[in-house]
Amino acid sequence: MDPTQASSHTSGLPAPAPAAPAAHAAPRGVRRRAAAGPPGMADLWATIEAGRWFHALPPELGAQLKALAQPRTLAAGDWLFRRGDPPCGLYAVARGALSISGTAACGEQARTALLTLVEPPMWLGEIALFDGAERTHDAQAATACTVLHVPQAPLQAWLAAHPEHWQVLALLLTDKLRVCLMALEEHTLLPAPQRLARRLVRMAEGFDQWQPDGQGRQRWRRELDVSQEQLARMLGLSRQTTNQILQELQQAGCLQLRRGKMEVLDRQGLRDAGWPEDGSH
């Protein structure tokens, strides 16, 4: 029964004759709620498809990942998986950010290292897809986020029938290995100000994970959702040293510090601070 009719019968009044306006009003309300609600699968996949790795996938593999994937929403602080958990598949970050960390005992205390933040359109979980071993690190929602989950068993079953696609999936591993080796080298050789500036540039440019636009221009973000504490932990620096470097970059007009965020004001200036020899990377 229509809600307007229920109300009229309860009051003893006849139902209003022109019922058509009420019928038209409901869809408008539904549309308004949908527009204000969470993004649909099409919107989530639009973000992932703009990523460099997914954009270059063979159509057959891309279609299979989309067919298997299911969205999962996490509140800030929720765990996606923990170190030692059994493998559960691949994840693509479509909204928000995940922190990847590891905890080790140090005497009677435990110390946690924040390795990186995983943001759109990045993928994670491929190590356990290849070796079938337990998770190597903790993945936790740093902010409210939405991921697309491709379960392990059906993906492996499909790959067993289509083994030619394993090499493309391996590119997720090789890309991260390159980043890790670069970070190890910079940690050993470069002073803290250069390392910090480079990390901010790479975060602004999405670690080169976005597909360039039609004019070949690289996509980048002006606002970085990272706090000074998170940045210090990722780089292995003290909070005091990190704040001093950031204050100098702010005075140079490269960025603006905000509560829990940083706004990049001069992208080239920030790059020059990270690569003072030639400004390239």
C-alpha distance (Angstrom), angle and dihedral (degrees) to the residues before:
residue distance angle dihedral
M1 . . .
D2 3.81 . .
P3 3.84 112.2 .
T4 3.81 91.9 -125.4
Q5 3.80 90.7 53.7
A6 3.79 91.7 48.5
S7 3.78 90.2 53.3
S8 3.83 92.9 49.0
H9 3.82 95.4 48.5
T10 3.77 91.4 49.0
S11 3.79 91.6 55.2
G12 3.81 92.3 46.4
L13 3.79 93.3 -115.1
P14 3.80 122.9 126.5
A15 3.75 117.9 -101.5
P16 3.82 112.3 -95.1
A17 3.77 113.0 -98.2
P18 3.82 100.4 -135.9
A19 3.82 97.6 67.3
A20 3.81 94.2 157.8
P21 3.84 96.5 82.1
A22 3.81 91.1 55.5
A23 3.78 90.5 49.9
H24 3.79 90.1 52.1
A25 3.80 93.2 46.8
A26 3.81 95.0 60.2
P27 3.80 97.0 60.9
R28 3.79 90.2 49.7
G29 3.78 89.4 55.1
V30 3.77 91.3 47.7
R31 3.77 91.7 51.1
R32 3.79 91.6 50.3
R33 3.80 92.0 51.6
A34 3.80 91.9 47.6
A35 3.80 92.0 51.1
A36 3.81 91.2 52.6
G37 3.80 95.1 43.5
P38 3.81 131.4 84.6
P39 3.80 119.5 -56.8
G40 3.79 117.4 -87.8
M41 3.77 126.4 -124.9
A42 3.81 91.8 -92.3
D43 3.81 90.9 57.3
L44 3.80 92.5 45.7
W45 3.80 92.6 49.5
A46 3.81 91.3 46.7
T47 3.81 87.1 63.5
I48 3.80 93.9 47.3
E49 3.81 93.6 44.6
A50 3.80 88.7 56.4
G51 3.79 88.4 63.6
R52 3.78 119.1 104.1
W53 3.82 95.9 -126.1
F54 3.80 97.9 47.3
H55 3.81 92.5 41.3
A56 3.82 90.0 60.1
L57 3.83 96.4 46.5
P58 3.80 121.0 119.6
P59 3.82 106.3 -100.1
E60 3.81 92.2 -117.9
L61 3.81 93.5 56.8
G62 3.78 93.5 42.6
A63 3.81 91.2 51.8
Q64 3.80 91.5 49.3
L65 3.80 93.4 50.9
K66 3.79 89.6 50.6
A67 3.81 91.5 48.0
L68 3.82 92.8 52.1
A69 3.81 99.9 39.2
Q70 3.78 123.1 103.3
P71 3.82 125.3 -172.7
R72 3.78 120.2 -115.0
T73 3.79 124.0 -171.2
L74 3.79 122.1 -151.9
A75 3.77 129.9 -169.0
A76 3.79 118.1 -138.1
G77 3.79 107.5 -77.4
D78 3.81 96.3 24.4
W79 3.80 117.0 130.9
L80 3.78 119.3 -122.4
F81 3.79 90.7 -172.7
R82 3.80 138.5 -27.6
R83 3.79 133.1 -133.2
G84 3.80 107.9 -83.7
D85 3.81 95.2 26.8
P86 3.81 116.3 134.4
P87 3.82 116.3 -102.4
C88 3.78 113.7 -85.8
G89 3.81 104.9 173.4
L90 3.78 141.9 -94.5
Y91 3.79 127.5 -35.3
A92 3.80 130.4 -159.7
V93 3.81 117.4 -161.2
A94 3.81 108.5 -134.5
R95 3.82 100.4 164.7
G96 3.80 134.4 16.8
A97 3.79 126.4 -2.1
L98 3.79 140.3 -73.7
S99 3.79 124.4 -150.9
I100 3.80 117.9 -138.7
S101 3.79 111.9 -153.7
G102 3.77 144.6 156.1
T103 3.79 131.2 -149.3
A104 3.81 125.7 -150.6
A105 3.78 132.9 179.1
C106 3.79 115.4 -107.9
G107 3.79 107.0 -173.9
E108 3.78 106.8 -58.7
Q109 3.79 92.2 -19.9
A110 3.78 132.4 73.4
R111 3.78 121.4 -133.9
T112 3.79 123.9 -158.0
A113 3.80 123.0 -151.5
L114 3.79 118.3 -155.8
L115 3.79 104.2 -146.5
T116 3.79 102.6 -180.0
L117 3.79 147.7 -37.6
V118 3.80 116.6 -108.6
E119 3.80 112.5 -148.3
P120 3.82 136.9 167.0
P121 2.98 129.1 -26.3
M122 3.82 94.1 16.5
W123 3.81 127.1 116.6
L124 3.79 128.0 -146.6
G125 3.79 139.4 178.8
E126 3.80 98.1 60.0
I127 3.83 95.6 121.8
A128 3.81 92.4 68.1
L129 3.80 90.1 42.5
F130 3.81 89.2 63.4
D131 3.81 102.6 38.5
G132 3.81 101.1 25.1
A133 3.80 89.8 -136.8
E134 3.79 128.2 134.0
R135 3.78 123.4 -77.2
T136 3.80 114.0 -76.0
H137 3.83 98.8 -152.8
D138 3.78 143.7 13.4
A139 3.80 120.9 -91.1
Q140 3.81 115.2 -161.3
A141 3.79 133.1 169.5
A142 3.81 107.0 -103.3
T143 3.82 88.3 -173.6
A144 3.77 134.3 4.0
C145 3.77 102.6 -64.8
T146 3.79 145.8 170.0
V147 3.78 123.2 -140.6
L148 3.79 132.2 -175.5
H149 3.81 110.6 -130.5
V150 3.81 121.7 -152.0
P151 3.85 105.7 -168.4
Q152 3.79 118.2 -127.0
A153 3.82 102.6 -130.1
P154 3.83 100.7 51.3
L155 3.81 91.5 41.4
Q156 3.80 92.4 51.8
A157 3.80 90.6 46.3
W158 3.81 90.6 53.0
L159 3.81 91.9 46.2
A160 3.79 90.2 51.3
A161 3.79 87.1 60.8
H162 3.82 92.6 41.3
P163 3.83 105.0 35.5
E164 3.81 92.7 162.1
H165 3.81 88.7 79.9
W166 3.82 96.7 61.4
Q167 3.80 91.1 85.4
V168 3.80 92.2 58.1
L169 3.79 90.4 51.0
A170 3.81 88.7 50.2
L171 3.80 88.2 64.0
L172 3.81 87.5 73.1
L173 3.80 87.7 61.1
T174 3.81 97.1 43.8
D175 3.80 92.4 48.3
K176 3.80 91.8 54.6
L177 3.79 92.1 43.6
R178 3.80 89.7 57.1
V179 3.82 90.7 51.1
C180 3.81 91.9 48.2
L181 3.81 93.8 49.7
M182 3.79 90.4 47.9
A183 3.81 91.0 50.4
L184 3.81 91.6 49.8
E185 3.79 91.5 51.3
E186 3.80 93.2 47.9
H187 3.81 91.9 46.9
T188 3.80 89.2 55.7
L189 3.80 100.1 41.0
L190 3.80 111.2 26.1
P191 3.81 130.9 73.9
A192 3.79 117.8 -115.6
P193 3.85 97.1 -102.5
Q194 3.81 92.2 57.2
R195 3.78 93.6 45.2
L196 3.79 91.7 50.4
A197 3.80 94.3 47.7
R198 3.81 91.2 48.7
R199 3.79 92.0 50.5
L200 3.81 91.0 52.2
V201 3.81 91.8 48.9
R202 3.79 91.8 50.2
M203 3.78 91.7 47.6
A204 3.81 91.1 49.5
E205 3.81 89.3 50.9
G206 3.81 93.3 45.7
F207 3.81 92.0 -114.1
D208 3.81 86.8 -70.5
Q209 3.80 90.8 -66.6
W210 3.81 97.2 126.5
Q211 3.78 121.7 91.5
P212 3.86 110.0 -119.0
D213 3.80 115.2 -109.0
G214 3.80 125.5 -108.7
Q215 3.81 91.2 -79.2
G216 3.80 92.5 50.6
R217 3.80 92.8 -107.6
Q218 3.78 118.8 148.7
R219 3.78 116.7 -119.1
W220 3.80 116.7 -125.1
R221 3.79 139.9 170.7
R222 3.77 124.3 -123.3
E223 3.81 94.6 -160.3
L224 3.81 120.4 54.1
D225 3.80 118.4 -158.4
V226 3.79 95.7 -145.6
S227 3.78 129.4 113.4
Q228 3.79 126.0 -140.5
E229 3.81 88.8 -111.9
Q230 3.81 92.3 54.3
L231 3.80 92.0 46.8
A232 3.80 91.5 50.0
R233 3.80 92.0 50.7
M234 3.81 93.6 47.9
L235 3.80 91.8 52.1
G236 3.79 97.4 39.4
L237 3.80 92.1 -119.4
S238 3.78 131.2 135.0
R239 3.78 118.0 -101.8
Q240 3.81 89.5 -118.0
T241 3.82 93.8 53.4
T242 3.78 91.9 45.9
N243 3.80 92.6 50.7
Q244 3.81 91.7 48.4
I245 3.82 92.3 52.8
L246 3.80 92.3 45.6
Q247 3.80 91.4 49.5
E248 3.82 89.7 53.3
L249 3.83 90.9 50.1
Q250 3.79 89.5 48.8
Q251 3.81 91.9 50.6
A252 3.82 88.5 50.0
G253 3.82 89.0 56.2
C254 3.81 94.9 -114.5
L255 3.78 97.2 119.6
Q256 3.78 146.1 -2.5
L257 3.78 120.0 -128.4
R258 3.79 116.7 -136.3
R259 3.78 134.7 172.5
G260 3.80 105.0 -67.9
K261 3.81 91.0 -18.7
M262 3.78 142.9 73.0
E263 3.79 127.8 -147.4
V264 3.80 118.2 -149.1
L265 3.81 108.2 -137.5
D266 3.80 100.8 168.8
R267 3.79 112.5 29.9
Q268 3.80 94.8 179.4
G269 3.79 92.4 46.3
L270 3.79 90.2 52.4
R271 3.80 90.5 49.4
D272 3.81 90.8 49.6
A273 3.79 89.1 53.7
G274 3.79 89.8 54.1
W275 3.80 97.0 41.4
P276 3.82 103.8 27.5
E277 3.82 93.1 165.0
D278 3.79 97.0 67.2
G279 3.82 108.0 -19.3
S280 3.79 92.2 -115.8
H281 3.79 132.1 117.3
